């Protein structure tokens, strides 16, 4: 069995192919020097690099749990890549995103989850548990963020999770506040299939031990970690992410959804 990754694989963008206009951040399809195609989330988008941090942390936690997540890479965007882009909005975004961006392996032929091939119960429990742990509000029928590829579900788009870091510039980190925050599972895409996520908390929490939390947070490039008055460097920011996740793992009664049909808690 291969060792889990300790860093994002790095590639260089060679060609901007086309934008995806479904999301507000205007991700784009980009070809890289490894001949791969990646859906790129740009640092110059309005939501900023914290969205990329959430994508990496939640995606790699999901991978550690055995869930299917497309490979995440750091992708270097050279300045000339915007030269031949006719769309001014896209050109501005590319010009604002020079350097490291996040690439998500493109799954050709994948389609959005519509419930016609339900996710098996044990897998649905793991997905709902992960979303509850990371406060991911986006896995709903309004915004499924679940693809079906080769008849299997793949998790994408975790930028809305870990909401607590958006408050760091103006207030000090508070891991206990996040640990106690309730998660409303009623609108979750897989609520009906996920029989009782709470019954599997010990199993999942054992996988996400301290060494795994540290490894996953270490995978985030320094360039995306924004210091604050309280968190003065990248290592302090990393430690805050680990502290918040550990505090939440240690307080399951506050946020864990109960059995399906029994409400959010």
DRENRO-613790 format. One line per field, with one value per residue (C-alpha): residue number from 1; y, z, x. Coordinates in nm, 4 decimals. Each point is the difference from the previous one (the first is absolute). Layout:
kolmar (NUM; ...)
c2 (Y; ...)
c3 (Z; ...)
c1 (X; ...)
***
This chain:
kolmar (1; 2; 3; 4; 5; 6; 7; 8; 9; 10; 11; 12; 13; 14; 15; 16; 17; 18; 19; 20; 21; 22; 23; 24; 25; 26; 27; 28; 29; 30; 31; 32; 33; 34; 35; 36; 37; 38; 39; 40; 41; 42; 43; 44; 45; 46; 47; 48; 49; 50; 51; 52; 53; 54; 55; 56; 57; 58; 59; 60; 61; 62; 63; 64; 65; 66; 67; 68; 69; 70; 71; 72; 73; 74; 75; 76; 77; 78; 79; 80; 81; 82; 83; 84; 85; 86; 87; 88; 89; 90; 91; 92; 93; 94; 95; 96; 97; 98; 99; 100; 101; 102; 103; 104; 105; 106; 107; 108; 109; 110; 111; 112; 113; 114; 115; 116; 117; 118; 119; 120; 121; 122; 123; 124; 125; 126; 127; 128; 129; 130; 131; 132; 133; 134; 135; 136; 137; 138; 139; 140; 141; 142; 143; 144; 145; 146; 147; 148; 149; 150; 151; 152; 153; 154; 155; 156; 157; 158; 159; 160; 161; 162; 163; 164; 165; 166; 167; 168; 169; 170; 171; 172; 173; 174; 175; 176; 177; 178; 179; 180; 181; 182; 183; 184; 185; 186; 187; 188; 189; 190; 191; 192; 193; 194; 195; 196; 197; 198; 199; 200; 201; 202; 203; 204; 205; 206; 207; 208; 209; 210; 211; 212; 213; 214; 215; 216; 217; 218; 219; 220; 221; 222; 223; 224; 225; 226; 227; 228; 229; 230; 231; 232; 233; 234; 235; 236; 237; 238; 239; 240; 241; 242; 243; 244; 245; 246; 247; 248; 249; 250; 251; 252; 253; 254; 255; 256; 257; 258; 259; 260; 261; 262; 263; 264; 265)
c2 (0.0000; 0.3390; 0.2548; 0.2870; 0.3206; 0.2618; 0.2765; 0.0910; -0.1122; 0.3033; 0.0655; 0.2991; 0.1361; 0.0035; 0.0999; 0.1541; -0.1913; 0.1304; 0.1497; -0.1793; 0.2531; -0.2053; 0.1314; 0.3507; -0.0325; -0.0674; -0.3102; -0.1014; -0.3084; 0.0124; -0.2294; -0.0636; -0.1176; -0.3541; -0.0146; -0.0057; 0.2150; 0.1769; 0.2040; 0.2943; 0.2093; 0.3332; 0.1986; 0.3202; -0.0862; 0.2188; -0.2623; -0.0003; -0.2731; -0.1188; -0.1828; -0.1908; -0.0893; -0.1466; -0.1932; -0.1634; -0.0690; -0.1431; -0.1848; -0.1680; -0.0852; -0.1690; -0.1898; -0.1144; -0.1389; -0.2017; 0.2250; 0.0761; 0.3469; 0.1038; 0.0545; 0.3497; 0.1663; 0.3335; 0.1518; 0.2863; 0.2570; 0.1910; 0.3644; -0.0406; -0.2500; 0.2820; 0.1477; -0.1679; 0.0020; 0.2150; 0.0156; 0.3016; -0.1447; -0.3207; 0.1952; 0.2122; -0.3140; -0.1674; 0.3135; 0.0162; -0.3665; -0.0272; -0.2575; -0.2905; -0.0983; -0.3137; -0.2629; -0.2726; -0.2988; 0.0267; -0.3013; -0.0171; -0.1139; 0.0388; 0.1282; 0.1533; -0.2285; -0.0232; -0.2819; -0.2523; -0.2129; 0.0491; 0.0111; -0.3145; 0.0558; -0.0438; 0.2389; 0.2502; -0.0079; 0.0764; 0.2906; 0.1515; -0.0440; 0.1776; 0.2878; 0.0336; -0.0029; 0.2727; 0.1989; -0.0394; 0.1557; -0.0647; -0.3699; 0.0592; -0.0451; 0.3713; -0.0520; -0.3743; 0.0172; -0.3715; -0.1466; -0.3477; -0.1362; -0.3624; -0.0595; 0.1110; 0.3209; 0.2503; 0.2922; 0.3486; 0.3684; 0.0400; 0.3709; 0.0879; -0.2198; 0.1098; 0.3305; 0.1020; 0.1119; 0.2860; 0.1728; -0.0161; 0.3378; 0.1779; -0.2299; -0.2552; -0.3687; -0.1828; -0.3772; -0.0644; 0.2172; -0.2071; -0.3232; 0.0880; 0.1201; -0.2040; -0.1525; -0.0017; -0.3292; 0.0212; 0.1360; -0.2179; -0.1783; -0.3429; 0.0383; -0.2837; -0.2496; 0.0860; -0.2129; 0.0978; 0.1904; 0.0411; -0.3745; 0.0108; 0.3029; -0.1982; -0.1879; 0.3150; 0.2057; -0.2723; 0.0423; 0.3762; -0.0171; 0.2852; -0.1175; -0.0106; 0.3448; 0.1437; -0.1778; 0.1285; 0.3595; -0.0172; -0.0691; 0.3562; 0.2230; 0.2822; 0.2514; -0.0623; 0.0346; 0.3579; 0.1160; 0.2274; 0.2042; -0.3099; -0.2567; 0.1549; -0.2559; -0.3029; -0.2477; 0.1822; -0.0085; -0.3738; -0.0623; 0.1873; -0.2230; -0.3123; 0.1383; 0.0764; -0.3428; -0.1799; 0.1935; -0.0915; -0.3664; -0.0008; 0.1508; -0.2190; 0.0453; 0.3645; -0.0537; -0.3658; -0.0774; -0.2773; -0.2835; 0.0783; 0.0950; 0.1197; 0.3621; 0.1748; -0.0976)
c3 (0.0000; -0.1002; 0.2690; 0.0245; -0.1718; 0.2043; -0.2634; -0.3033; -0.3245; -0.1983; -0.3695; -0.2321; -0.2065; -0.3742; -0.1446; 0.1256; -0.1722; 0.1098; 0.2981; 0.2009; 0.0615; 0.2350; 0.3144; 0.1255; 0.0134; -0.3753; 0.0136; -0.3298; -0.1840; -0.0375; -0.1682; 0.1821; -0.0852; 0.1210; -0.2851; 0.2598; -0.0013; 0.3195; 0.1243; 0.1510; 0.2936; -0.0220; 0.2792; -0.1694; 0.0308; 0.2295; 0.2750; 0.0463; 0.0953; 0.3104; -0.2348; -0.1386; 0.3528; 0.0726; -0.3274; 0.0935; 0.3658; -0.0478; -0.3195; 0.1563; 0.3188; -0.2239; -0.1799; 0.3361; 0.0824; -0.3222; -0.1909; -0.3685; -0.0588; -0.3272; 0.0352; 0.1196; -0.1319; 0.0315; -0.3453; -0.0991; -0.2264; -0.2170; -0.0737; -0.3820; 0.0284; -0.0174; -0.3189; -0.2448; 0.2148; -0.1629; 0.2945; 0.2107; 0.3229; -0.0426; -0.1038; 0.3167; 0.2115; -0.1603; 0.0366; 0.3702; 0.0573; -0.0990; 0.2037; 0.1941; -0.0519; 0.0773; -0.2669; 0.0313; -0.2294; -0.2779; -0.0191; -0.3654; -0.0481; 0.3667; 0.0719; 0.3019; 0.2573; -0.0499; 0.2358; -0.2747; 0.1255; 0.3793; 0.2008; 0.2171; 0.3658; 0.1530; -0.2528; 0.0469; 0.3759; -0.0534; -0.2342; 0.2347; 0.2976; -0.1876; -0.0981; 0.3579; 0.1370; -0.2386; 0.0031; -0.3752; -0.0837; -0.3732; -0.0498; -0.0575; -0.2942; -0.0709; -0.0258; -0.0031; -0.0434; -0.0718; -0.3383; -0.1370; -0.1971; -0.1078; 0.1983; 0.3276; 0.2029; 0.0149; 0.2427; -0.1344; 0.0979; 0.3716; 0.0000; 0.2153; 0.2895; 0.2983; 0.0128; 0.3220; -0.1813; -0.1723; 0.3376; 0.0859; -0.1358; 0.2429; 0.3043; 0.1770; -0.0863; 0.2277; -0.0428; 0.2678; -0.1775; -0.3137; 0.2012; 0.1392; -0.3268; -0.0969; -0.3483; -0.1691; -0.1904; -0.0983; -0.3488; -0.0652; -0.3338; 0.1586; 0.3204; -0.0879; -0.0852; 0.2931; 0.2640; 0.3166; -0.0443; 0.3766; 0.0449; -0.2043; 0.1606; 0.1887; -0.3185; -0.2070; 0.2759; 0.0483; -0.3648; 0.0391; 0.2828; 0.0794; -0.2448; -0.2827; 0.0833; 0.0023; -0.3263; -0.1795; 0.1160; -0.0963; -0.3577; -0.0319; -0.1682; 0.2159; -0.2639; 0.0798; 0.3772; 0.0993; 0.3270; 0.2326; 0.3075; 0.2138; -0.2458; -0.0992; -0.2430; -0.2084; 0.2772; 0.2423; -0.2575; -0.0541; 0.3742; 0.0233; -0.2642; 0.1826; 0.3322; -0.1418; -0.1593; 0.3125; 0.2243; -0.2231; -0.0145; 0.3795; 0.0319; -0.2201; 0.2089; -0.1060; -0.3771; -0.0962; -0.1874; 0.1521; -0.1826; -0.3253; 0.0702; 0.3496; -0.0828; -0.0363; 0.3429)
c1 (0.0000; 0.1517; 0.0738; -0.2510; 0.1121; 0.1843; -0.0103; -0.2038; 0.1574; 0.1174; -0.0680; 0.0358; -0.2862; 0.0644; -0.3397; -0.3214; -0.2807; -0.3394; -0.1840; -0.2682; -0.2725; -0.2152; 0.1719; 0.0538; 0.3784; 0.0370; 0.2230; 0.1580; 0.1185; 0.3786; 0.2515; 0.3299; 0.3492; -0.0780; -0.2590; -0.2761; -0.3121; -0.0997; -0.2925; 0.1863; -0.1182; 0.1824; 0.1621; -0.1142; -0.3702; -0.2066; -0.0249; 0.3782; 0.2462; -0.1890; -0.2370; 0.2988; 0.1103; -0.3433; 0.0086; 0.3298; -0.0735; -0.3497; 0.0880; 0.3018; -0.1899; -0.2554; 0.2739; 0.1402; -0.3448; 0.0028; -0.2407; 0.0530; 0.1414; 0.1664; 0.3738; 0.0869; 0.3157; 0.1710; 0.0141; 0.2296; -0.1609; 0.2515; -0.0724; -0.0240; -0.2882; -0.2568; 0.1468; -0.2373; -0.3142; -0.2679; -0.2410; 0.0997; -0.1438; 0.2009; 0.3100; -0.0218; -0.0359; 0.3002; 0.2113; -0.0925; 0.0888; 0.3647; 0.1899; -0.1502; -0.3621; -0.1984; -0.0574; -0.2630; 0.0359; -0.2586; -0.2320; -0.1079; -0.3568; -0.0958; -0.3495; -0.1665; -0.1567; -0.3779; -0.0914; -0.0713; 0.2880; -0.0177; 0.3209; 0.0282; -0.0881; 0.3487; 0.1547; -0.2828; 0.0628; 0.3687; -0.0778; -0.2583; 0.2344; 0.2816; -0.2294; -0.1248; 0.3558; 0.1154; -0.3271; -0.0411; -0.3366; 0.0126; -0.0869; -0.3733; -0.2352; 0.0470; 0.3764; 0.0797; 0.3802; -0.0032; 0.0898; -0.0676; 0.2946; 0.0317; -0.3211; 0.1565; -0.0418; 0.2872; 0.0141; 0.0797; -0.0215; 0.0697; 0.0786; -0.3032; 0.1176; 0.2129; -0.1860; 0.1785; 0.3162; -0.1834; -0.0280; 0.3695; 0.1052; -0.2352; -0.0068; 0.2136; -0.0445; -0.2438; 0.0145; -0.2617; -0.2556; 0.0448; -0.0062; -0.3427; -0.1562; -0.3063; -0.0157; -0.3415; -0.0115; -0.3667; 0.0738; 0.3045; -0.0063; 0.0537; -0.2022; -0.2380; 0.2760; 0.2273; -0.1649; 0.1885; 0.3291; 0.0314; 0.0368; 0.3212; 0.1631; 0.2628; 0.0942; 0.0419; 0.1631; 0.2625; 0.1014; 0.0332; 0.2509; 0.2376; 0.2666; -0.2554; -0.1362; 0.3525; 0.0910; -0.3101; 0.0441; 0.3685; -0.1098; -0.1324; 0.2626; 0.1350; -0.1069; -0.3684; 0.0317; -0.0772; 0.1622; -0.1941; 0.0813; -0.0590; 0.1390; 0.3283; 0.1393; -0.0970; 0.0804; -0.2277; -0.2799; 0.0542; -0.0097; -0.3316; -0.1594; 0.1164; -0.1251; -0.3457; -0.0372; 0.1269; -0.2384; -0.2937; 0.1005; 0.0089; -0.3524; -0.2233; -0.3152; -0.0158; -0.0109; -0.0456; -0.3251; -0.2071; -0.1775; -0.1806; -0.3590; 0.0867; 0.0894; 0.3339; 0.1318)
***
